Amino acid sequence: MYTGSLSTANTGTSSGYYQNWQPNATTGGNDTWRSSFGSVSSGYFNTGNGLYDQSTYAYWWSSSLLGSTSAYYTGLRSSSVNPGASGIVKYPGLAVRCVMDSAPQYLQEVTMEYAAQLQPGATAATKDARDGKVYRIKKMPDSKIWMMDNLAYAGGISNGGSNYFGDEHTLTFATATNTAGGSAWTTSTGITTRFVTTNNYTGSDQNSSGGQMIQNTAGTLNSGTQCQATPTTDGTNTVMTSACLSYLYNFCSAAGLDSTTTPTCAAATNTGTGTGYATAGVIGKAGGRLPQGRNNASGTNDTNNEWAILNGSMNTGTLSAANTSQGSGYYQNWQPNATTGGNDTWRSSFGTVSSGYFYPRDGLYVQSTFANWWSSSLNSSTNAYYTYVNSSFVNPGTSINNKYYGFAVRCAFP
């Protein structure tokens, strides 16, 4: 507060320091941070004699002990401050202020405890330990943290990353069969794309463990810099730019299922609970996971559909029950650049980019008009639920498609 920026510890107690802690100082200290701490003269409580100094002093405990019977505290009065450097026996009653840790360095370290500290709307940037790619995360009104950017892990360790968390995955590249011809491989925006999987596109494609689509004209993607898309429009549709483009994964790759896992991707049905299997896969050991979609195969249970819960919560502005409403008042909250409709606070808050989807036999579709994200919930052994958004519609975790399609991945925490 004295320098106005991050500085080394300073136990300065006199003029230039104490004014920054005062509730109503008008001069002295730092012009920006003076009177910024919200101090009140709470005094202290002595168990033998009652309250003291309530009109003149503020005291706050620290977490640091001074021997077995005492602890350090901060004391403030009208002309001095003692920042965590004085000791007192542990039995008096002092006030408590809590400090929130900075954002975790890695996605793999985003925890329930960290999420609980944040207020809805709070944002941070943190990176995947495996490849150093940086993603925005945000506390949404459903009380969960969501990735604001699509996952772009290509497998392996790269860009100065490491396997510190033991979550490296190998994605095997193979030649794709494109029976629809070559035109589908290049979009109208000039982005050349390829989709990779562990085998060619045959009847067993939905059981392959690899699967991603790489979209970038420059040949690099988010190399340690914050990944923020800047969508533009072509007059009608939202179009991605090369600032931040998506990787698309088949369901098995996103959920960490293949022919060697239990269950295998072919055997997984998960039609009754919707809890998903995404504790491994491309999202690694991050505290996050693929969000749940619709909870059963009959299409009647959305109680735990996290996409639908987010849809309802953005509409109301607070944690709400699952809501599968698709039209006005809802879809605008998912748009990248909507200016009217929806909730004024949460409209256009999800960082949507129109990544489209990949159909193995034909290539890319609707890259300038649709965003598609996997859920963790299977509808059958061959199909899974997903979310899609376009310029006038949202379908939150209730659409179904084959597991071998390529959709984007967003993680929710915790």
C-alpha positions as CSV (number, residue, x, y, z in Angstrom):
1,M,0.0,0.0,0.0
2,Y,2.9,2.3,0.6
3,T,4.5,1.9,-2.8
4,G,1.3,1.1,-4.7
5,S,2.6,-2.1,-6.1
6,L,4.0,-5.5,-4.9
7,S,6.9,-4.8,-2.6
8,T,9.0,-6.6,0.0
9,A,7.7,-6.8,3.6
10,N,7.9,-3.5,5.4
11,T,7.2,-3.0,9.1
12,G,7.1,0.8,8.8
13,T,4.8,2.0,11.5
14,S,4.7,5.8,11.2
15,S,3.6,8.5,8.7
16,G,3.2,7.3,5.1
17,Y,2.2,3.9,6.4
18,Y,-0.5,4.1,9.0
19,Q,-2.7,6.4,7.0
20,N,-3.2,3.7,4.4
21,W,-4.9,1.6,7.1
22,Q,-7.1,4.4,8.5
23,P,-10.8,4.3,7.8
24,N,-11.0,8.0,7.0
25,A,-7.5,9.6,6.6
26,T,-7.5,12.4,4.0
27,T,-3.8,13.1,3.8
28,G,-0.6,11.1,4.1
29,G,0.1,7.7,2.8
30,N,-0.5,6.6,-0.8
31,D,-3.1,8.6,-2.6
32,T,-4.6,5.5,-4.2
33,W,-4.5,3.1,-1.2
34,R,-5.1,5.6,1.6
35,S,-8.1,4.5,3.8
36,S,-8.6,1.4,1.5
37,F,-8.6,-1.4,4.1
38,G,-12.0,-0.8,5.7
39,S,-10.6,-0.6,9.2
40,V,-12.9,-0.4,12.2
41,S,-11.8,0.2,15.8
42,S,-12.9,-3.2,17.1
43,G,-10.6,-3.2,20.1
44,Y,-10.0,-6.5,21.9
45,F,-11.5,-8.7,24.6
46,N,-9.7,-9.7,27.7
47,T,-11.3,-12.8,29.3
48,G,-10.8,-11.4,32.8
49,N,-11.9,-7.8,32.3
50,G,-14.0,-7.5,29.2
51,L,-13.7,-5.1,26.2
52,Y,-10.9,-2.6,25.7
53,D,-9.9,0.1,23.1
54,Q,-13.1,-0.2,21.0
55,S,-13.0,3.4,20.0
56,T,-9.3,3.7,19.4
57,Y,-7.6,0.5,18.2
58,A,-8.1,-2.2,15.6
59,Y,-6.4,-5.6,16.2
60,W,-6.2,-8.6,13.8
61,W,-4.7,-12.1,14.4
62,S,-2.1,-13.5,12.1
63,S,-1.6,-17.2,11.6
64,S,2.0,-17.1,13.0
65,L,2.7,-18.4,16.5
66,L,5.3,-16.9,18.9
67,G,6.2,-19.8,21.1
68,S,3.7,-22.2,22.5
69,T,1.5,-19.6,24.3
70,S,1.6,-16.5,22.1
71,A,0.9,-15.4,18.5
72,Y,1.6,-12.4,16.3
73,Y,-1.0,-9.8,15.5
74,T,-1.4,-6.5,13.7
75,G,-2.4,-3.4,15.7
76,L,-3.6,-0.1,14.3
77,R,-4.4,3.2,16.0
78,S,-4.8,6.8,14.8
79,S,-1.1,7.5,14.4
80,S,0.7,4.2,14.0
81,V,0.4,0.6,12.6
82,N,2.2,-2.5,13.7
83,P,1.9,-5.0,10.8
84,G,2.0,-8.5,12.1
85,A,5.1,-7.9,14.2
86,S,3.8,-7.8,17.7
87,G,3.1,-10.8,19.9
88,I,0.4,-11.4,22.5
89,V,-0.8,-14.4,24.5
90,K,-3.4,-16.5,22.6
91,Y,-6.4,-16.1,24.9
92,P,-7.6,-12.5,24.2
93,G,-10.2,-11.9,21.5
94,L,-9.0,-10.1,18.4
95,A,-10.7,-9.5,15.1
96,V,-10.1,-11.7,12.0
97,R,-9.5,-10.8,8.4
98,C,-8.9,-13.5,5.8
99,V,-6.6,-13.2,2.8
100,M,-7.3,-15.0,-0.5
101,D,-4.4,-16.7,-2.2
102,S,-3.5,-15.7,-5.7
103,A,-4.7,-17.9,-8.6
104,P,-3.1,-21.3,-8.8
105,Q,-0.2,-21.5,-11.2
106,Y,-1.5,-24.6,-12.8
107,L,-4.9,-25.9,-13.9
108,Q,-4.0,-29.1,-12.0
109,E,-4.0,-27.1,-8.8
110,V,-7.5,-25.5,-9.0
111,T,-9.2,-26.9,-5.9
112,M,-12.5,-26.7,-4.2
113,E,-10.9,-24.5,-1.5
114,Y,-9.8,-22.0,-4.1
115,A,-13.2,-22.0,-5.8
116,A,-14.9,-21.3,-2.4
117,Q,-12.8,-18.1,-2.0
118,L,-14.0,-16.5,-5.2
119,Q,-17.0,-14.4,-5.8
120,P,-19.1,-15.0,-8.9
121,G,-17.5,-13.0,-11.8
122,A,-14.0,-13.3,-10.5
123,T,-11.5,-14.3,-13.2
124,A,-7.9,-15.6,-13.3
125,A,-5.4,-17.0,-15.8
126,T,-3.6,-20.3,-15.1
127,K,-1.7,-22.8,-17.3
128,D,-1.6,-26.5,-18.1
129,A,1.5,-27.9,-16.5
130,R,2.0,-30.2,-19.4
131,D,2.5,-27.7,-22.1
132,G,2.5,-24.2,-20.5
133,K,-0.7,-23.1,-22.4
134,V,-2.5,-20.5,-20.5
135,Y,-6.3,-20.4,-20.0
136,R,-8.8,-18.0,-18.5
137,I,-10.9,-19.4,-15.7
138,K,-14.0,-17.7,-14.2
139,K,-16.3,-18.2,-11.2
140,M,-19.8,-18.4,-12.8
141,P,-23.1,-17.8,-11.0
142,D,-23.6,-21.6,-10.6
143,S,-20.8,-21.4,-8.0
144,K,-18.4,-23.4,-10.2
145,I,-15.2,-22.3,-11.9
146,W,-15.4,-22.8,-15.7
147,M,-12.6,-22.6,-18.3
148,M,-13.3,-19.5,-20.6
149,D,-11.2,-21.0,-23.4
150,N,-11.4,-24.3,-25.2
151,L,-8.8,-26.9,-24.2
152,A,-5.9,-27.2,-26.6
153,Y,-3.7,-30.1,-25.3
154,A,-2.0,-31.9,-28.2
155,G,-0.6,-34.8,-26.1
156,G,2.8,-35.2,-24.6
157,I,5.0,-32.6,-22.9
158,S,6.0,-29.4,-24.7
159,N,6.6,-25.7,-24.5
160,G,8.7,-26.1,-21.3
161,G,6.0,-28.2,-19.5
162,S,6.5,-31.3,-17.4
163,N,4.7,-34.5,-16.2
164,Y,4.9,-33.3,-12.6
165,F,1.2,-34.3,-12.0
166,G,1.5,-37.6,-13.8
167,D,-1.1,-36.8,-16.4
168,E,0.8,-36.8,-19.7
169,H,-1.2,-38.5,-22.5
170,T,-0.1,-39.7,-25.9
171,L,-2.3,-38.9,-28.8
172,T,-1.3,-40.9,-31.9
173,F,-1.6,-39.2,-35.3
174,A,-2.9,-41.2,-38.2
175,T,-4.1,-40.6,-41.7
176,A,-7.8,-39.7,-42.0
177,T,-10.1,-40.9,-44.8
178,N,-11.9,-37.9,-46.3
179,T,-14.6,-39.5,-48.6
180,A,-16.3,-36.1,-49.2
181,G,-13.3,-34.6,-51.0
182,G,-10.7,-32.0,-50.0
183,S,-12.9,-29.0,-49.8
184,A,-14.1,-29.7,-46.3
185,W,-10.6,-29.4,-44.9
186,T,-10.3,-25.7,-45.4
187,T,-12.9,-23.4,-43.9
188,S,-14.3,-20.2,-45.5
189,T,-12.0,-18.2,-43.2
190,G,-8.9,-19.9,-44.6
191,I,-8.0,-22.0,-41.6
192,T,-6.5,-25.3,-42.6
193,T,-7.5,-28.0,-40.3
194,R,-6.6,-31.7,-39.6
195,F,-8.2,-34.2,-37.2
196,V,-6.1,-36.9,-35.7
197,T,-7.0,-40.2,-34.1
198,T,-5.5,-43.6,-33.4
199,N,-7.0,-45.2,-36.4
200,N,-8.7,-44.5,-39.7
201,Y,-12.3,-43.7,-39.7
202,T,-14.0,-47.1,-39.6
203,G,-16.8,-48.5,-37.5
204,S,-14.6,-48.6,-34.4
205,D,-13.7,-44.9,-34.6
206,Q,-15.8,-44.0,-31.5
207,N,-13.5,-46.3,-29.4
208,S,-10.2,-44.7,-30.3
209,S,-8.3,-43.0,-27.6
210,G,-6.9,-40.1,-29.6
211,G,-8.7,-37.3,-31.3
212,Q,-8.2,-33.6,-31.8
213,M,-8.5,-31.0,-34.5
214,I,-5.7,-28.4,-34.8
215,Q,-6.8,-25.1,-36.2
216,N,-4.1,-22.4,-36.7
217,T,-2.7,-20.7,-39.7
218,A,0.5,-19.8,-38.1
219,G,1.4,-23.3,-36.9
220,T,1.5,-22.4,-33.2
221,L,-1.3,-22.1,-30.7
222,N,-1.3,-20.3,-27.3
223,S,2.4,-20.8,-26.7
224,G,2.5,-19.6,-23.1
225,T,0.4,-16.5,-23.7
226,Q,-3.1,-16.0,-22.4
227,C,-5.6,-17.5,-24.8
228,Q,-8.3,-15.0,-25.6
229,A,-10.3,-15.2,-28.8
230,T,-11.4,-12.0,-30.5
231,P,-14.5,-13.0,-32.5
232,T,-15.5,-10.9,-35.5
233,T,-18.5,-11.0,-37.6
234,D,-19.1,-11.4,-41.3
235,G,-22.3,-9.4,-41.2
236,T,-24.3,-12.3,-39.9
237,N,-22.2,-14.9,-38.1
238,T,-19.5,-14.9,-35.4
239,V,-16.2,-16.0,-36.9
240,M,-13.1,-17.1,-35.0
241,T,-9.9,-15.4,-35.6
242,S,-6.5,-17.0,-35.3
243,A,-5.9,-15.4,-31.9
244,C,-7.2,-18.4,-30.0
245,L,-8.5,-21.5,-31.8
246,S,-9.8,-24.7,-30.6
247,Y,-8.7,-28.3,-30.6
248,L,-11.6,-30.7,-31.0
249,Y,-11.6,-34.2,-29.4
250,N,-13.7,-37.3,-29.9
251,F,-15.6,-38.3,-26.7
252,C,-13.2,-41.1,-25.7
253,S,-10.2,-38.9,-25.9
254,A,-11.9,-36.2,-23.9
255,A,-13.1,-38.6,-21.2
256,G,-9.9,-40.7,-21.0
257,L,-11.5,-43.9,-22.3
258,D,-10.0,-46.4,-24.8
259,S,-9.7,-50.1,-25.4
260,T,-7.4,-50.5,-22.3
261,T,-9.4,-48.7,-19.7
262,T,-12.1,-50.0,-17.4
263,P,-14.7,-49.6,-18.7
264,T,-13.5,-49.5,-22.3
265,C,-14.9,-46.7,-24.4
266,A,-16.9,-49.3,-26.3
267,A,-18.4,-50.8,-23.1
268,A,-19.2,-47.5,-21.3
269,T,-22.9,-46.6,-21.3
270,N,-23.4,-44.4,-18.2
271,T,-27.0,-43.9,-19.1
272,G,-28.3,-43.8,-15.5
273,T,-26.2,-41.4,-13.6
274,G,-24.5,-39.0,-16.0
275,T,-21.5,-38.7,-13.7
276,G,-19.0,-39.3,-16.5
277,Y,-15.6,-40.8,-16.7
278,A,-13.5,-37.6,-17.3
279,T,-11.1,-37.9,-14.4
280,A,-8.3,-38.7,-16.9
281,G,-8.2,-38.1,-20.6
282,V,-7.1,-34.9,-22.2
283,I,-7.9,-32.8,-19.2
284,G,-5.3,-34.7,-17.1
285,K,-5.4,-34.5,-13.4
286,A,-6.8,-30.9,-13.2
287,G,-9.3,-30.4,-10.5
288,G,-11.7,-29.9,-13.4
289,R,-13.7,-32.4,-15.4
290,L,-16.0,-32.6,-18.3
291,P,-19.3,-31.1,-17.1
292,Q,-22.3,-33.5,-16.8
293,G,-25.0,-33.4,-19.3
294,R,-28.5,-34.9,-19.4
295,N,-28.7,-37.7,-16.7
296,N,-30.5,-40.5,-18.5
297,A,-31.1,-42.1,-21.9
298,S,-34.8,-41.3,-22.0
299,G,-34.1,-37.6,-22.0
300,T,-36.3,-36.6,-19.0
301,N,-33.8,-36.0,-16.2
302,D,-31.7,-32.9,-16.1
303,T,-31.4,-32.5,-12.3
304,N,-27.5,-32.8,-12.4
305,N,-27.0,-31.5,-15.9
306,E,-24.3,-28.9,-15.2
307,W,-24.7,-27.3,-18.6
308,A,-28.4,-26.7,-17.9
309,I,-27.6,-25.5,-14.3
310,L,-25.2,-23.0,-15.8
311,N,-27.9,-22.0,-18.4
312,G,-30.4,-21.3,-15.6
313,S,-27.9,-19.6,-13.3
314,M,-26.8,-17.2,-16.0
315,N,-30.4,-16.3,-16.6
316,T,-31.2,-15.6,-12.9
317,G,-27.7,-14.3,-11.9
318,T,-27.5,-16.8,-9.0
319,L,-27.3,-20.5,-8.5
320,S,-30.5,-22.0,-9.9
321,A,-31.9,-25.3,-10.8
322,A,-31.2,-26.8,-14.2
323,N,-33.0,-25.0,-17.0
324,T,-33.0,-26.3,-20.6
325,S,-34.7,-23.2,-22.1
326,Q,-33.1,-22.5,-25.5
327,G,-34.4,-19.2,-26.7
328,S,-34.4,-15.5,-25.9
329,G,-33.2,-14.6,-22.4
330,Y,-30.9,-17.7,-22.4
331,Y,-28.9,-18.0,-25.6
332,Q,-27.7,-14.4,-25.4
333,N,-25.7,-15.2,-22.2
334,W,-23.7,-17.8,-24.2
335,Q,-23.0,-15.4,-27.1
336,P,-19.5,-14.0,-27.6
337,N,-20.8,-10.5,-28.4
338,A,-24.5,-10.1,-27.7
339,T,-25.5,-6.6,-26.7
340,T,-29.1,-7.1,-25.7
341,G,-31.2,-9.9,-24.2
342,G,-30.3,-12.3,-21.5
343,N,-28.9,-11.2,-18.1
344,D,-27.2,-7.8,-18.1
345,T,-24.4,-9.1,-15.8
346,W,-23.8,-12.5,-17.5
347,R,-24.6,-11.8,-21.1
348,S,-21.7,-12.8,-23.4
349,S,-19.7,-14.0,-20.3
350,F,-18.7,-17.5,-21.4
351,G,-16.0,-16.7,-23.9
352,T,-17.7,-18.7,-26.7
353,V,-15.9,-19.2,-30.0
354,S,-17.6,-20.8,-33.0
355,S,-15.4,-23.9,-33.2
356,G,-17.9,-26.0,-35.0
357,Y,-17.4,-29.7,-35.1
358,F,-15.6,-32.4,-37.0
359,Y,-17.3,-35.3,-38.8
360,P,-14.6,-37.9,-39.5
361,R,-15.7,-38.9,-43.0
362,D,-16.4,-35.4,-44.3
363,G,-14.3,-32.9,-42.3
364,L,-15.3,-29.6,-40.6
365,Y,-18.8,-28.1,-40.3
366,V,-20.3,-24.8,-39.0
367,Q,-17.1,-23.2,-37.9
368,S,-18.5,-19.7,-38.3
369,T,-21.9,-20.4,-36.7
370,F,-21.8,-23.1,-34.0
371,A,-19.9,-23.9,-30.8
372,N,-20.1,-27.5,-29.6
373,W,-18.8,-28.9,-26.3
374,W,-18.8,-32.5,-24.9
375,S,-20.5,-33.4,-21.7
376,S,-19.4,-36.4,-19.6
377,S,-22.7,-38.1,-19.9
378,L,-23.4,-41.0,-22.3
379,N,-26.8,-41.6,-23.8
380,S,-25.8,-45.2,-25.0
381,S,-22.6,-47.2,-25.8
382,T,-22.3,-45.2,-29.0
383,N,-23.7,-41.7,-28.2
384,A,-23.0,-38.9,-25.7
385,Y,-24.7,-35.7,-24.7
386,Y,-23.2,-32.3,-25.7
387,T,-24.0,-28.6,-25.7
388,Y,-24.2,-26.4,-28.7
389,V,-24.7,-22.7,-29.2
390,N,-25.5,-20.6,-32.3
391,S,-26.6,-17.0,-32.8
392,S,-30.2,-17.6,-31.7
393,F,-30.2,-20.8,-29.8
394,V,-28.6,-22.8,-27.0
395,N,-29.0,-26.5,-26.3
396,P,-27.4,-27.1,-22.8
397,G,-26.2,-30.6,-22.5
398,T,-29.3,-32.2,-24.1
399,S,-28.2,-32.9,-27.7
400,I,-26.9,-36.3,-28.7
401,N,-24.2,-37.4,-31.1
402,N,-21.8,-40.2,-31.9
403,K,-18.7,-40.5,-29.8
404,Y,-16.4,-40.3,-32.7
405,Y,-17.4,-36.7,-33.6
406,G,-14.9,-34.0,-32.8
407,F,-16.2,-31.4,-30.3
408,A,-14.5,-28.8,-28.1
409,V,-13.8,-29.4,-24.4
410,R,-14.4,-27.0,-21.5
411,C,-13.7,-28.1,-17.9
412,A,-15.7,-27.1,-14.8
413,F,-14.0,-26.9,-11.3
414,P,-14.4,-28.5,-8.9
